[in-house]
Amino acid sequence: GVMTCGGVQYIQKGRDEQAELSDIGPDTFAGKAAASFGVDAAAMVKAFCKPRIKVGTEWVTKQQNIEQATGATGGIARAIFDRVFKWLIEKCNDTLIDASLKKANFCAVLDIAGFEIFEYNGFEQISINFVNEKLQQFFNHHMFVVEQEEYVKEGIDWVMVDFGMDLAAAIIMFEKPMGIWAILEEESLFPKATDKSFEEKLKASLGKLPVFLKPASKTDKNAHF
């Protein structure tokens, strides 16, 4: 269902900017996604294209354009994936943890990989790269740097190896007071915030940093980095 949401493509209704779907049958992406989620397809599409919002004490229907409806669909897909992933980990742990034992086993997920740059790089990819690099630096520090310090304390003849902090500047760019995460959280609080306004704030706050570069994809003008 989550992957199927990526195939939902809205069209513009007439001359106004109202988004809609020409078909929501069971064989369409929208129909398959709704069936996977166990909801009515028409109600799901209506929630994306004409959501009801509360204004004061009244409920009103808001018209969504193609960009807004697509963003809403993607947001729900990401939220569902997040919850399903966490639910799966909890279920795995339920089979491993025995409350009667002093020592408990548990299941965790560890993915240490290189910093990957593809032809298309979206926000999700740079978030994955950030987490991977944090894990890599943590692993290096505790498995190698701290261990080498113990060798020195014990008087072992050892040549210190520098494992480097190649992407330390990129990590700082995310975590600094007005870094990427702080700006994202700030934008999330504004009802009319868009990808474009988020991008402009990033450029204004981080544009002078040597590690913050403008999109360089020659084939995809929508690539984020």
Stockholm file with secondary structure:
# STOCKHOLM 1.0

chainA/1-225         GVMTCGGVQYIQKGRDEQAELSDIGPDTFAGKAAASFGVDAAAMVKAFCKPRIKVGTEWVTKQQNIEQATGATGGIARAIFDRVFKWLIEKCNDTLIDASLKKANFCAVLDIAGFEIFEYNGFEQISINFVNEKLQQFFNHHMFVVEQEEYVKEGIDWVMVDFGMDLAAAIIMFEKPMGIWAILEEESLFPKATDKSFEEKLKASLGKLPVFLKPASKTDKNAHF
#=GR chainA/1-225 SS CTTGGGGCCCEECTTSCCEECSCCCTTSHHHHHHHHHTSCHHHHHHHHHSCEEEETTEEEECCCCHHHHHHHHHHHHHHHHHHHHHHHHHHHHHHHCCTTSSSCCCCCCCCCCCCCCCSSCCHHHHHHHHHHHHHHHHHHIIIIIHHHHHHHHTTCCCCCCCCCCTTHHHHHHHHSTTSHHHHHHHHHTCTTCCHHHHHHHHHHHHTTSTTCCCCCCSSCTTCCC
#=GC SS_cons         CTTGGGGCCCEECTTSCCEECSCCCTTSHHHHHHHHHTSCHHHHHHHHHSCEEEETTEEEECCCCHHHHHHHHHHHHHHHHHHHHHHHHHHHHHHHCCTTSSSCCCCCCCCCCCCCCCSSCCHHHHHHHHHHHHHHHHHHIIIIIHHHHHHHHTTCCCCCCCCCCTTHHHHHHHHSTTSHHHHHHHHHTCTTCCHHHHHHHHHHHHTTSTTCCCCCCSSCTTCCC
//
